[in-house]
Amino acid sequence: MSGTTNGHDTPVNTDSGHEAGAAAPSSGNGHGGDGHGIGSGPGRVLVAVYAVFALAAGSRAAVQIARQFDEAPLAYSLSAFAAVVYLLLAVALAMGRRTLALVACGIELAGVLIVGTLSLADPEAFPKATVWSGFGSGYVFIPMVLPLIGLYWLSRRRQP
């Protein structure tokens, strides 16, 4: 540490660029002293988008399950499951739970790919659309792109 101060008689470590007594870098769990967790900055946009999708998919599924579950139980159950995954992702990102967010993004991506493929290969199995039907075509393909953005964001926010 050099003998300089920051103007407030607080020693400054000029070798690493951190003030003495400053918070330690993040432990890699997405939150910590660095202020750059997975739910901060542009990550807040992801939190908001996932929260909106959780609300939209959850509301839609709740109404469909309450009113017409017998018409398409698989489709409506999958929409409810998607809503739970979106909510889990919003919470995991907001709380800086990186591992949980990675697992949930993987589940989301697998769900979109599997349901998207099955809904096109066997449309009779999905008489009503789910959030993930046609790779999210009913939602402008955002459900297909969102997990890719989430995984990219999580990989970019990896702590050393």
LINVENFEN-V578647 format. One line per field, one symbol per residue. phi: phi as a letter, one per 40 degrees, with the letter a starting at -180 (. if undefined). psi: psi as a letter, one per 30 degrees, with the letter a starting at -180 (. if undefined). A space follows every 10 residues. Layout:
phi = ???
psi = ???
//
This chain:
phi = .cccbcgbfb cbcccbgbcc gcccddcgcg aiccgbccbb fcccccdccc cccccccccc cccccccadc cadccccccc cdcccccdcd cccccgcdcc cccccccccc cccccdcccc cbdccbcbcb dccfggccbf gccccdcccc cccccccccc
psi = klgllgfggk kkjfefgklk glkllkgggf laffghlfgl bffeeeeeee eeeeeeeeee eeeeeeehef eieeeeeeee eeeeeeeeee eeeefgieee eeeeeeeeee eeeeeeeefe eifffifkkl efkhhgefhh gefeeeeeee eeeeefgkk.
//
